[in-house]
Amino acid sequence: MYPEFKKLVNLIGHEITIAGYATLPKADKPCFVKTNQIIIGKIDGIPIAKTEFDSIVNLPDPEDGVYYIVSRICMDYVPFNREDVLCVDTGTTALRDENGQVIAVTQLSI
């Protein structure tokens, strides 16, 4: 299922620490989902926006042995045939500090 591994590339705009593996530096050009917002109303003068997701930006073409790590929202827009794209699993297996902030992940997710 997963071809020979060469390296992991972080496509998120902040460092990612994978427990027992490494801390990957933040991406210079993060992958993101292009959005459009439409104001659909107001509550007591506060605008209420509807966000429409458009397309994924800055996802490199596949490269043998290279696996890309993107955010969970980006993962939802990755083409189905891309087995080389993963996201961090910040669920119950993530390591958190005393304030509940994720300090490391222990696994990746599809």
C-alpha positions as CSV (number, residue, x, y, z in Angstrom):
1,M,0.0,0.0,0.0
2,Y,2.8,2.5,0.9
3,P,5.8,2.5,-1.4
4,E,9.4,2.8,-0.1
5,F,9.7,5.6,2.5
6,K,12.3,8.3,1.9
7,K,11.0,11.3,3.8
8,L,8.1,13.2,5.4
9,V,7.4,16.7,4.3
10,N,5.4,19.0,6.6
11,L,2.9,21.2,4.5
12,I,1.4,22.9,7.6
13,G,2.3,26.4,8.7
14,H,3.7,25.3,12.1
15,E,6.2,22.7,13.3
16,I,4.9,19.2,13.8
17,T,6.4,16.9,16.5
18,I,5.9,13.2,15.9
19,A,6.8,11.4,19.2
20,G,9.7,9.1,18.8
21,Y,10.5,10.3,15.3
22,A,11.3,14.0,14.8
23,T,10.1,17.6,14.8
24,L,9.4,18.6,11.3
25,P,9.9,22.3,10.4
26,K,7.0,24.4,9.3
27,A,6.3,24.7,5.6
28,D,7.5,27.8,3.7
29,K,4.4,27.5,1.4
30,P,1.7,25.8,3.5
31,C,-1.0,23.7,1.8
32,F,-4.4,25.2,2.4
33,V,-8.0,25.1,1.1
34,K,-9.0,28.2,-0.8
35,T,-12.3,29.6,0.6
36,N,-14.9,32.1,-0.2
37,Q,-17.1,33.8,2.4
38,I,-20.6,35.1,1.9
39,I,-22.3,37.3,4.6
40,I,-25.7,35.7,5.1
41,G,-27.0,37.9,7.9
42,K,-26.3,39.7,11.1
43,I,-27.0,39.3,14.8
44,D,-27.1,42.6,16.6
45,G,-24.8,44.1,14.0
46,I,-22.3,41.2,14.0
47,P,-21.9,39.7,10.5
48,I,-22.6,36.0,10.1
49,A,-20.5,34.4,7.3
50,K,-21.0,31.2,5.4
51,T,-17.7,29.7,4.3
52,E,-17.6,27.8,1.0
53,F,-14.5,25.6,0.4
54,D,-13.1,25.7,-3.1
55,S,-9.9,24.0,-3.9
56,I,-6.6,22.8,-2.4
57,V,-3.6,25.0,-2.9
58,N,0.2,24.2,-2.6
59,L,-0.1,20.4,-2.7
60,P,3.0,19.1,-4.6
61,D,2.8,16.4,-7.2
62,P,3.6,12.9,-5.9
63,E,7.3,12.0,-5.6
64,D,8.5,8.4,-5.0
65,G,9.0,7.7,-1.3
66,V,7.9,11.2,-0.2
67,Y,4.9,11.5,2.2
68,Y,3.2,14.9,2.7
69,I,1.6,16.0,6.0
70,V,-1.3,18.4,5.6
71,S,-4.0,19.8,8.0
72,R,-7.2,17.8,8.6
73,I,-9.3,20.3,6.6
74,C,-6.8,19.9,3.6
75,M,-7.1,16.1,3.9
76,D,-10.7,16.4,3.0
77,Y,-9.8,17.9,-0.3
78,V,-6.9,15.7,-1.3
79,P,-7.7,13.6,-4.5
80,F,-8.7,10.0,-3.6
81,N,-5.7,8.5,-5.5
82,R,-3.1,10.3,-3.3
83,E,-1.8,7.7,-0.8
84,D,1.2,9.9,-0.2
85,V,-0.8,12.5,1.7
86,L,-1.5,12.2,5.4
87,C,-2.5,14.4,8.3
88,V,-1.6,14.4,12.0
89,D,-3.9,12.6,14.4
90,T,-4.7,15.0,17.2
91,G,-7.3,12.8,18.8
92,T,-6.9,10.7,22.0
93,T,-3.4,9.4,21.1
94,A,-1.9,12.9,20.9
95,L,0.4,14.1,23.7
96,R,-0.9,17.2,25.4
97,D,0.5,19.7,27.9
98,E,-1.2,20.8,31.2
99,N,-3.4,23.3,29.2
100,G,-4.6,20.6,26.8
101,Q,-2.5,21.9,23.9
102,V,-1.0,19.2,21.5
103,I,2.7,19.0,22.0
104,A,3.3,15.9,19.9
105,V,1.4,13.3,17.9
106,T,2.0,9.6,18.0
107,Q,0.4,8.6,14.7
108,L,-0.6,9.9,11.3
109,S,-4.0,9.6,9.7
110,I,-5.7,9.3,6.3
